[in-house]
């Protein structure tokens, strides 16, 4: 090893997060969630470092139309607790998809991210919507303009 050699270290000023739109229609929940988690963490980039949020923004549309295999719609349970005695609430996956479909994807991705403050910042960069429309059209188009200028 050469004397004075210092490996490259990514700096916060060099980070330029991109915007990705992912259509969840007819996609399997787990496979979709791993793809989203990788984009949020930034592991798809050569500048990835674990101590910086190198990830991108992810917009998930059609969250209500995800697919699951087997009998998960009836058997998979989601639990919440109000903090009071006897305050445990439980819902099946089908009930969750009917009431709050974005929470299903959010919880699935949350389980795949780091369990620390960095993971919470990464999860904040994910925007999920039940239908095909989202209010982030300007950011996505601005991102496309940036990448075409860079090329």
ABEGO torsion letter per residue (X at the ends): XBBGBBBBBBBAAABBBBBBBBBABGBBAAAAAAAAAAAAAGAABAABBAABBABBBBBBBGAAABBBBEAAAAABBBBBBAGBBGABBBBBAAAAAAABAAAAAAAAAAAABBBBAAAAAAAAABBBBABABBAAAAAAAAAAAAAAAAX
